[in-house]
Amino acid sequence: MTRKGEQFAGLTVAIVTPFKDGNVDEAALRKTVDWHVAQGTNGLCPVGTTGECPTLSTVEHERVIAVVCEHAAGRIKVMAGTGSNSTSEAIELTRFAKAVGADGAMMVAPYYNKPTGEGFYQHYRAVAEAVDIPIILYNIPGRTAKNMEPEVVARIAEIPNVVAIKEATGSMDQASQTLAMTNLTVLSGDDSLTLPLLSMGGSGIVSVVGNIVPGDMLQLLKAWKEGNIAEAQRWHFKLFTLCRDMLGIATNPIPVKVAMRLLGRDTGDLRLPLTPLSESEEARLKKTLAAYGLL
């Protein structure tokens, strides 16, 4: 099957938002873009969950998208996070992303207000009709409090400029249904499930661990694409504990920001209500990074 949205296949990294003295650190953000271009990362997703989007003002949210798009300058794809639980705000953010040159808009399912299936459909239809840009759905019920069921996703997938989905339910059954019922490009929303999803017909990953080891995730994707299953499995098991600890030690993006600091790429503080790791949690993270060979 030819799938919509194949331009977003491969490794997209959900980048952190660097802060300095309470403000967005634009210089560090530009360095992040350059680093990923040098690493061979296929795409960047600014102001997603990993980018602490709920703590950013609308002005900051738009500025992060603008800086990333401007500095990417066509060297790397940009899938800007433009989701909201307010449809009108999602339209505004998506319009802005298109205006500054984003290649696509990743839109999280409306959170907290728990729409019906009809509500999900009308939300995405409204944005898609208002802004002519490729839209990537983002289904993460662990954060939104409401799952977009496969039947709902299949209906939304009929909208022409809805081209892909970041599948972060953790359910391989749901991923299988989405792949079977739609022609969307399906991207893993969990680093540790990248290989299982590829085996069912998925096309890549929107990654957290890619903030620190994009080259290794690219090697996993390359091995699978070349049909070298044993090599893909080797990378899967090498990455597995690192992937799980990036999400398991504390809420994302707390561990990955600490890991970046420990590896010499400090991105500044977290914003409340996120708080730093405890001493024991940081010790556990150091042990994971050391076991991987990074420390």
C-alpha positions in Angstrom: 0.0 0.0 0.0 1.2 3.5 -0.8 0.8 5.6 2.3 0.2 9.3 2.6 2.9 11.1 4.5 5.9 9.0 3.6 8.0 12.3 3.6 7.8 12.0 7.4 9.2 8.4 7.5 12.4 7.8 9.4 13.7 9.5 12.5 12.0 12.7 13.7 13.3 13.9 17.1 10.9 15.6 19.5 13.4 18.2 20.7 13.6 19.7 24.1 13.1 23.5 24.6 16.2 25.0 26.1 15.8 27.7 28.8 18.2 30.3 30.2 17.3 32.7 33.0 13.6 31.8 32.6 13.4 32.5 28.9 13.7 30.3 25.8 17.4 30.0 24.9 17.4 30.7 21.2 21.1 30.3 20.7 20.9 26.8 22.3 17.9 26.0 20.1 19.8 26.9 17.0 22.8 24.8 18.1 20.3 21.9 18.6 19.1 22.2 15.0 22.7 22.3 13.7 23.6 19.2 15.8 20.8 17.2 14.4 21.6 18.2 10.8 25.1 17.0 11.4 23.9 13.7 13.0 21.7 12.9 10.0 18.4 13.2 11.8 15.5 13.2 9.3 13.2 15.7 11.0 12.6 17.8 14.1 9.5 18.2 16.1 9.7 21.4 18.2 7.1 22.2 21.0 5.8 18.7 21.4 5.5 17.0 24.8 9.3 16.8 25.0 9.5 20.5 24.3 7.4 21.3 27.4 4.7 22.9 25.3 2.2 23.2 28.1 4.5 25.6 30.0 5.1 27.9 27.0 3.1 31.1 26.3 1.6 31.4 22.9 4.3 33.9 22.0 7.0 31.5 23.1 5.4 28.6 21.4 5.3 30.5 18.1 8.9 31.8 18.6 10.3 28.3 19.1 8.6 27.1 15.9 9.9 30.2 14.0 13.5 29.8 15.2 13.6 26.1 14.3 12.1 26.6 10.9 14.3 29.6 10.1 17.5 27.9 11.2 16.6 24.6 9.6 16.4 26.5 6.3 15.4 23.4 4.4 18.3 21.3 5.7 16.0 19.1 7.8 12.2 18.7 7.9 10.3 20.4 10.6 7.1 18.9 12.1 5.9 21.6 14.4 3.7 20.9 17.4 0.5 22.9 16.9 -2.0 20.9 18.9 -4.4 22.3 21.5 -7.6 21.4 23.3 -9.0 24.6 21.8 -9.7 24.2 18.1 -9.4 27.9 17.4 -6.0 28.0 19.1 -4.9 24.9 17.1 -5.9 26.7 13.9 -3.9 29.8 14.9 -0.8 27.8 15.8 -1.0 25.8 12.6 -1.5 28.8 10.4 1.6 30.3 12.1 3.6 27.1 11.5 2.8 27.1 7.8 3.6 30.8 7.5 7.1 30.3 8.9 7.9 27.3 6.7 7.1 24.2 8.7 6.8 21.0 6.6 4.0 19.6 8.6 2.0 20.1 11.8 1.9 17.5 14.5 -1.4 17.9 16.4 -2.0 16.1 19.7 -5.6 14.9 20.3 -7.5 17.5 22.2 -6.7 16.9 25.9 -8.6 17.3 29.1 -12.0 18.1 27.5 -12.3 14.4 26.3 -14.2 14.9 23.0 -16.5 12.2 21.5 -15.4 10.5 18.3 -17.4 13.2 16.4 -15.6 15.9 18.3 -12.2 14.5 17.4 -13.2 14.4 13.7 -14.7 17.9 13.6 -11.6 19.3 15.4 -9.2 17.9 12.9 -11.5 18.7 10.0 -11.7 22.3 11.1 -7.9 22.7 11.2 -7.3 20.8 8.0 -9.8 23.0 6.1 -8.4 26.2 7.6 -4.7 25.4 6.9 -3.3 23.7 3.8 -0.4 21.9 5.5 0.3 18.1 6.0 -1.1 17.2 9.4 0.3 14.4 11.6 -2.2 13.1 14.3 -0.7 12.4 17.7 -2.7 9.9 19.8 -1.4 9.7 23.4 -4.3 8.8 25.7 -2.0 8.5 28.7 -1.7 12.3 28.6 -4.9 13.4 26.9 -7.2 11.2 29.0 -9.1 10.0 25.8 -8.1 7.5 23.2 -8.8 8.1 19.5 -10.1 4.7 18.6 -9.0 3.1 15.3 -12.5 3.7 13.8 -12.2 7.4 14.6 -8.7 7.6 13.3 -9.8 5.9 10.0 -12.5 8.5 9.6 -10.1 11.4 10.2 -7.6 9.8 7.8 -10.1 10.4 5.0 -9.3 14.2 5.2 -6.8 14.7 2.4 -4.1 16.7 4.2 -4.1 14.4 7.3 -1.2 12.2 6.3 0.3 10.5 9.3 -0.1 9.5 12.9 2.2 9.4 15.9 0.9 6.3 17.6 1.6 6.5 21.3 -1.1 4.3 22.8 1.5 1.6 23.6 -1.0 -0.9 22.1 0.3 -3.0 19.2 -3.3 -4.1 18.5 -4.4 -0.5 18.0 -1.4 0.2 15.8 -2.2 -2.9 13.7 -5.8 -1.7 13.3 -4.7 1.8 12.3 -2.3 0.3 9.7 -5.0 -2.0 8.4 -7.8 0.6 8.3 -5.9 3.6 6.9 -3.3 4.7 4.4 -1.6 6.9 7.0 2.1 6.8 7.6 2.3 5.4 11.1 5.2 6.6 13.4 6.0 5.1 16.7 5.4 7.4 19.7 7.4 5.1 22.0 11.1 4.6 21.3 11.1 1.1 22.8 8.3 0.0 20.4 10.0 1.2 17.2 11.0 -2.2 15.9 7.7 -3.9 16.7 5.9 -1.2 14.9 8.2 -1.3 11.9 7.5 -5.1 11.6 3.8 -4.4 11.1 4.3 -1.7 8.5 5.2 1.4 10.5 7.5 3.9 8.9 9.6 5.4 11.7 9.6 7.1 15.1 9.0 10.5 16.7 11.8 10.0 19.3 12.8 11.2 22.7 16.0 9.1 22.9 17.0 10.7 19.6 17.9 13.8 21.6 21.0 11.9 22.8 21.7 9.0 20.4 20.0 9.8 17.0 22.7 7.9 15.2 21.9 4.7 16.9 18.2 5.0 16.2 19.0 5.7 12.6 21.1 2.5 12.5 18.1 0.5 13.7 15.9 2.1 11.0 18.5 1.5 8.3 19.0 -2.1 9.3 15.3 -2.8 9.1 14.9 -1.0 5.8 17.8 -3.1 4.3 16.1 -6.3 5.5 18.8 -7.0 8.1 16.5 -8.2 10.8 19.2 -9.5 13.1 21.0 -6.2 13.0 17.8 -4.3 13.7 17.1 -6.6 16.7 20.6 -6.0 18.0 20.0 -2.2 17.9 16.6 -2.7 19.5 18.0 -4.6 22.5 21.0 -2.2 22.8 18.6 0.8 22.9 15.9 -0.8 25.0 16.9 0.1 28.6 18.0 3.6 27.6 14.6 4.1 25.8 12.6 2.9 28.8 14.6 4.9 31.4 14.1 8.1 29.4 10.4 7.7 30.2 10.5 5.4 33.2 12.7 7.2 35.8 10.5 10.3 35.7 8.0 12.1 33.5 9.3 13.1 30.0 11.2 15.3 29.4 12.8 15.4 32.9 15.3 12.5 32.3 16.3 13.5 28.8 17.1 17.0 29.8 19.2 15.7 32.7 20.9 13.3 30.3 21.8 16.0 27.9 23.3 18.1 30.7 25.4 15.1 31.9 26.6 14.6 28.3 27.7 18.2 27.9 24.7 19.6 26.1 23.0 21.6 28.9 19.6 22.9 27.9 18.9 24.7 31.2 16.2 24.2 33.8 12.8 22.6 33.5 9.7 24.7 34.0 7.3 24.1 36.8 5.3 22.0 37.4 8.2 19.7 36.2 11.0 19.4 38.8 14.5 18.0 38.7 15.4 14.4 39.4 16.2 13.4 43.0 19.7 12.3 43.8 18.7 8.6 43.6 17.0 9.1 40.3 19.9 10.9 38.8 22.2 8.2 40.1 20.0 5.6 38.3 20.1 7.7 35.1 24.0 7.9 35.3 24.1 4.2 35.7 22.0 3.7 32.6 24.1 6.1 30.5 27.3 4.4 31.7 26.0 1.0 30.9 25.2 2.2 27.4 28.7 3.6 27.0 27.8 7.3 27.0 29.4 8.1 30.4 
